[in-house]
Every structure is written in structure tokens, then in C-alpha cells.
Amino acid sequence: MQESEFNYFKEILEGRKVQIMKNISGFNDELDQLNSLELNDEADHASVGNSSMVESAIVRQQEQELREINVTLGKISTRDYGTCEMCEEPIGFQRLKVKPHAIYCIDCREIVEKTR
């Protein structure tokens, strides 16, 4: 992979990282607001509980993506980025454009998904 490609993906990943951190902060603010509401009946409690569960699931997914991005940024700094962790072949540029924090090439990703 060329230096310009490393820089291209680094910029994309850093931008996504900033966006995720903003999202998580916003979700946490919303959860705090929901928890501070004065609820009068069971329907209100159920609605807030449902909203909290959905937002918590989204936050967990975003936190996982953030961890993956941080690992990937480390790989960029060591120039190990873009290599499949299973077959050690290069991950295709188009795949990395779609999912810059991918750790498997398309073929290996399919194998991993089938074995889960």
C-alpha cells in the first residue's frame, strides 16, 4: 500500500472516530434526560425503558466500532494496515473503501461468518 493510501484511510477513520464520539456523547446526554423525566404512569415508564434499551444497544455497537477503528489506526501507524488477518493477503482497496476498519478480505470474511 502506498503512503497516499495510508493517509487516505487514516483521514477517513479519524473522521469516523470523531463522529462516533459525538454520537456516543449525544446518546449519553439523551439517556440522562430520559432518566431525569418525571414519569406519571406505566406507559411512560415502558416508553422510556424501550428508548433506553434501543439507545444503549446503539451505543454498544458504536463503542465496538470505535475499538475497531482504534486498532486499525494503530495498524496504519505500523504499516500493517490492509492485510487480512486470516490469509495474510492484501484486503482489496474497494473493500477498505466500504469498511476501512475491515480485518478480513472478502473470502475470509465469508468463512468467518459461516463458522459463527
N, C-alpha and C positions, 0 to 999 in steps of 0.2 A: 504494500500500500504506500502511496506517495504521501509526502508531507502535507500537501494541499488537501488530500482526502482525510487525513487525520484531523486537520484543523476544521474542515467542513463538518465532520461528525461531532467534534468536540463542541463547536458552537451550537449545533442542534441540541445536543444532550444538556449543555449548560442552560440553554433557554427552556427546555422542558423541565429541568430541575427547579428553576425559579418559578415556573408556572405551578408545578406540583406543590411547592412550599406555600405559595399563595392560596392554592385550593385547600390545603390542609388547615391553614390558619383560618380561612373563611368558614370551613366546616366546623372547626372547634368553636368559633365565635357563635355560629348558629346553634350549636348544641348547648352552649352556655345560656343563650337567650331562651331556648326551649325549656331548659331546666329551671329557669327563673320565673316562668309563667305561673300565674295563679290559676289553677285548673279547678273547674266547678263540678264536673261530672265525669262519669266513667268514659264517655265518648271522647271527651277532651284528653283524658289520660291515654286512651288507646291510640288516638291520633298522634299525640306527641311521642308515645312509645314506638309506634311504627316509623315515624320520621327519624327518630334517633337510631333505630336499628339500621335503616337504609343508609343514613349518612355515616354511621360507624363502619358499615361494610365498604362503602366507597373510600373512606379514609384508610382502612386497612389495605385495600387494593392499591391506592396511591402511595402508601408508605412502602409497599413491596416494590413498586416500580421505582421509587426513589432509591431504595437499596440497590436495585439492579443497575440503575444509572450511575451511582457512585462507584460500584465495582467496575463498570465499563469505562468510566473516566480514568480510573487507575490503570486499566489496560491500555488506554490511549497514551498515558504518560510513559509507560514502559515499552510501548510499541508492540504489545501483544494483541492489540485490537484487531478484530476482523478474522480471527482464526476459530474454526469450530472446535469446541471443547471435546467433542466425541471423536471425530475422524482427523482432526488437526489440518484439514484442508481450508482454504480461504472461504469465508462466507461471501456470497455474491453481493456485489455493490447494490443491486436493486433490492435485495432482501434487507440490507442495512439501511437503505433509504426508507423502507416501510417501518422497520423496527430497529432503530440504531443501537439498542442495547441487546440485540439477539446474541445468544451464545452458541447456537447451533445453526448449521446450514439447513436448507430445506429438507434434504433427505434424512438427516439425523433427527431433526425436529419431529418428522413423521414417525420415526422409530420410537422416540421417547414418548410421544403421545399415545401410540398403540400399546406400549408396555405399562402405561399408568392405569 
